[in-house]
């Protein structure tokens, strides 16, 4: 899940909690909305933390150069 999914869950949870007034037997839509908002906040925080860790990496380039202008050393006797 990324930042977009976290925001989506927050929006859906807010709609279920505050805007829907229907009653479904055996299901409390307000509680489901709060659960969705909590999951969205958690997903948003995790996405931001993981993106911050990814941007703090360092990259090292190793160049293996074989020199051809120097004659090989004579064999050791």
N, C-alpha and C positions, 0 to 999 in steps of 0.2 A: 504494500500500500504506500502511496505517496502523499504528497501534500494535497493534491486534488481529491483523493479519496477521503482524507481526513476532513476536509472542508465539506464535502458532500454528506458525510455522516453527521456532521454537526448541523447542517441545514435540515436534513431529513428528520433528525431528532428534535430540533426546535419546532418544526411543523407538526410532528406528532404530539409533542408535549403541549404546545400553546394554541395551535390553530384547529386541531381536529376535536370535534365535540361528539362524535359518534360513539356508540357503546357496542362493543362486540362481547358476546357472552364468553366468559372465561379468560379474556385478554384485557389487560389494562394498558391502553395505548399511551397514557402519560408515562408510565414506568418504562415502556419500550422506548419512548422518545428520549428519556433521560439516559437510558443505557446506550442508545445510539450516539447521543452527544458526548458521553464519557468515552466511548470507543473512538469517536472522531478526534477528540482532544488528545487522547493517547497516541493515535496514529499520526497526528500532526506533530506532536513533540518528538516521536521516534524518527519521523522523516527528516525533521530539522537537525536532530542530533547526528543521524547517519550522514546527511549531506555535509555537515560541518566537518565530520571526521574524514570524509572522502577528499575534501579540499585541502586538508593539512598534510597530504602525503608529499614526499619528495621523490624525485626521479633522478637516477644516476645513469648516465650514458657511458658505456664501456666500449672503447674503440680498440680493436685488436689490429695493430699495424705490423705487418711483416716487412722489415727493411730489406730491400734487394740491392741497394747500392754498396753495401759492405760485404766484402768477400768472406766466405765462411772461415772460421778459425781452423788452423791445421790440427789434425788429430793428435791427441796426447800419446806420447810414447812410453 
